[in-house]
Amino acid sequence: MKSLSVVLVLTVLMAVPLHAEDVLPGTKQVTVFFEKDRFAGWPANNGIWNWGDEIVVGFTLGWYKNSGGGHPIDRDRPSAPRLARSLDGGETWVIETPSYLDENGNEKEAIESPGGIDFTHPDFALLLRMAGSNEGYSRFYFSYDRCKNWQGPYALPTFDRKGIFARNDYIVNGKDDCLIFITAAEDVGGEGWPLCARTTDGGKTWQFQGWIGKQPAQHGYSIMPSTVRVDENSLLSIIRRRSDVDNPTTWWIEAYLSPDNGHKWYMLDQPYVNNAGNPASMITLKDGRIALTYGYRLPAYGVRAMISADKGQTWSPEVVLRGDGGEWDLGYPRTAQRADGKCVTAYYFNAAGRNERSIECSIWDPNAVPMSK
């Protein structure tokens, strides 16, 4: 699926770097959540759902603490999941505590799923959650009322791996039928190898479909898939990668195609983006095009996007949605399309000169993205 035009476009982009002032025309920036001394982060770990102009995005809320180089979140104080809900297409937001937390703010132990989930319910939402990036189990919840009330948690199988690290990436095939795309532990342990699994009995059991790509080399990882369906049998997934084989360590995102509903996967040459360590979010727009968004942990720090009009075979030039971040610790976007066709991309962010991490969103028009240079 190689395209000479895409190669030429990417060459031009490398020769002429984008800057903070190159924000896509018409893009609007909105603060979803900010509170003094707090660390709000990682929408990609928590999910996004939308029903027209009603959008719900999850995030983790903790406390700010200067860690001397890593994520500046206080590991000695509690952090907890939160939901932000908008009823007007991302213009304003209300923060909610998820119903699956008990009175002490903790999640219950996962139990075996009874099945019977109707994945096609009009107000359905599925939530896949891991215990932690260094812990070995995952569970899932579901809602029939747009994330207001959740049923679960129900245990996900380990697929004979040392750990399963699930984040929200799923495709509904039918009432009883759903595909999920999650990350498993590598042979040596630790997060690092994505897979596709499927249920055809309403979530009672899950069957392994296939590995997405090869197991990465030791000390590298392949994690955090974001997946769309491109036709009746084919799936496109963007994976977050890290390699310690080269010096220095490199981070990027790359694409995989499955022609058989998740059993076999083949790496594509595009898109390939060196974004210094951030997952992608990919959605199918109402007109059939694909929108790809991702955090950018190099100057100009922020969030960027591309569009494909041919089911992922070629991609537009990269555009800036946000380029005024204060440092690398930002991104993890999740994107939804609202009723008027504009996209709402939510992410965590650090503003220059401010310690706290906030949740922000960029409201942008995919029709404004130039399809060629």
C-alpha positions, -999 to 999 in steps of 0.1 A, spaced: 0 0 0 29 23 -6 23 56 -23 50 78 -39 29 109 -31 29 101 6 66 96 6 72 129 -11 48 147 13 66 133 44 99 143 29 87 179 26 73 178 61 107 167 75 125 194 55 101 222 67 92 215 104 58 226 117 57 253 144 33 262 172 19 291 151 9 266 123 -23 255 139 -50 243 115 -72 273 107 -105 274 126 -94 252 154 -108 261 188 -91 252 221 -113 244 252 -103 235 287 -121 204 299 -107 202 334 -81 223 353 -76 225 391 -47 240 410 -20 214 422 -37 186 403 -24 162 377 -51 152 352 -39 128 325 -41 101 299 -75 101 281 -61 73 259 -60 51 289 -96 58 298 -117 60 266 -141 83 247 -177 77 236 -201 99 217 -237 102 206 -239 132 184 -231 162 205 -230 142 237 -194 132 243 -179 115 273 -142 112 279 -123 95 307 -92 106 324 -71 99 355 -70 125 383 -41 127 407 -19 153 424 10 172 409 45 165 423 78 173 406 93 139 399 126 151 384 120 139 349 91 114 347 53 122 349 49 147 377 22 129 395 24 122 432 26 84 435 22 85 473 -13 101 470 -44 84 455 -54 89 419 -88 79 405 -107 78 372 -130 106 363 -154 112 334 -160 145 316 -193 149 298 -203 175 272 -238 179 258 -228 206 233 -201 190 212 -172 198 234 -179 235 241 -186 230 278 -179 201 302 -191 187 335 -169 163 356 -184 131 370 -172 103 393 -178 69 376 -205 48 391 -182 17 393 -162 32 421 -173 23 457 -178 47 486 -140 47 491 -132 55 455 -120 20 447 -130 -6 421 -145 -39 430 -129 -73 423 -137 -85 388 -160 -115 385 -169 -139 356 -191 -123 330 -226 -138 326 -227 -127 289 -259 -115 273 -245 -80 265 -263 -62 237 -234 -44 219 -258 -27 196 -279 -9 222 -282 27 211 -268 41 244 -241 14 248 -206 20 260 -178 -5 267 -150 2 291 -118 -19 291 -95 -12 321 -62 -26 332 -51 -29 368 -19 -10 359 9 -10 333 30 -32 355 2 -54 369 -12 -85 353 -49 -84 349 -77 -65 331 -114 -62 333 -144 -46 315 -176 -27 323 -205 -18 301 -232 8 302 -267 11 286 -272 47 295 -243 67 280 -217 60 308 -240 71 337 -243 36 352 -218 8 347 -222 -29 350 -192 -50 361 -163 -54 365 -160 -86 346 -126 -104 342 -109 -106 308 -89 -137 301 -52 -137 302 -48 -156 269 -20 -176 285 2 -145 290 18 -132 322 -3 -100 320 -30 -83 300 -30 -44 298 -64 -34 283 -73 1 272 -104 11 253 -103 0 217 -132 -21 203 -153 -26 173 -190 -38 175 -199 -64 148 -234 -72 160 -256 -77 190 -235 -105 205 -203 -99 186 -175 -75 194 -137 -73 187 -113 -58 213 -77 -48 207 -55 -50 238 -19 -53 249 -4 -85 264 28 -91 283 59 -101 263 75 -134 270 99 -119 295 70 -100 312 60 -64 311 37 -46 287 46 -50 251 26 -70 224 -9 -62 211 -35 -87 201 -71 -89 188 -97 -109 207 -134 -116 199 -166 -125 217 -196 -139 199 -217 -147 230 -223 -112 244 -191 -110 264 -193 -143 283 -162 -157 266 -134 -141 246 -113 -159 219 -78 -150 208 -79 -139 171 -43 -129 164 -11 -110 173 -8 -75 158 28 -76 144 58 -95 158 68 -96 194 92 -66 199 128 -70 208 137 -71 245 133 -37 262 112 -24 234 74 -24 232 44 -25 209 14 -12 227 -19 8 227 -37 -1 195 -63 22 179 -83 4 153 -110 10 127 -128 -12 102 -120 -4 66 -143 -29 49 -164 -61 58 -133 -81 65 -104 -56 69 -91 -38 99 -65 -10 103 -47 -5 135 -21 21 146 3 9 173 26 28 196 62 16 194 95 19 213 129 4 204 160 3 226 180 -15 200 191 17 185 210 44 204 193 66 214 160 50 222 133 58 195 95 61 198 70 62 169 36 50 157 31 26 128 2 9 110 -10 -27 106 -37 -41 83 -57 -73 89 -76 -87 58 -94 -114 78 -110 -97 109 -80 -97 131 -64 -131 126 -34 -121 105 -18 -86 105 7 -70 80 28 -39 87 23 -10 63 49 16 54 25 46 61 17 63 83 50 62 102 54 91 126 83 98 149 64 116 177 88 108 206 63 86 225 26 89 223 -4 67 213 -26 74 183 -64 78 181 -81 68 149 -118 71 139 -139 67 108 -156 99 99 -192 101 87 -181 105 51 -159 74 52 -125 91 56 -102 82 85 -90 108 110 -57 101 129 -46 122 159 -16 118 182 4 136 208 37 152 197 65 151 223 90 172 203 90 209 198 65 223 190 49 202 218 13 194 213 -12 174 192 -13 167 155 -35 151 129 -37 135 95 -66 124 72 -69 95 48 -95 95 21 -87 60 7 -90 37 37 -55 43 50 -36 37 18 -24 73 17 -25 102 41 -27 140 41 2 162 53 4 164 91 -14 194 106 -10 210 141 -41 210 164 -21 223 193 15 234 194 20 255 225 28 229 251 54 237 277 72 204 276 70 167 265 45 155 291 12 158 272 -10 141 246 -27 106 248 -56 119 227 -90 104 220 -111 118 192 -149 119 185 -169 135 157 -198 156 167 -231 162 149 -219 190 127 -190 170 114 -163 187 134 -139 166 154 -133 169 192 -99 157 202 -93 155 240 -59 151 256 -39 160 286 -17 191 284 8 213 302 8 250 295 41 269 295 48 283 329 23 261 347 30 230 368 -4 214 367 -16 190 339 -51 198 326 -75 180 302 -80 201 271 -98 195 238 -93 209 203 -124 213 181 -114 212 145 -128 207 110 -115 177 91 -125 194 59 -99 221 66 -71 196 64 -53 199 31 -51 166 13 -19 175 -6 9 198 -2 
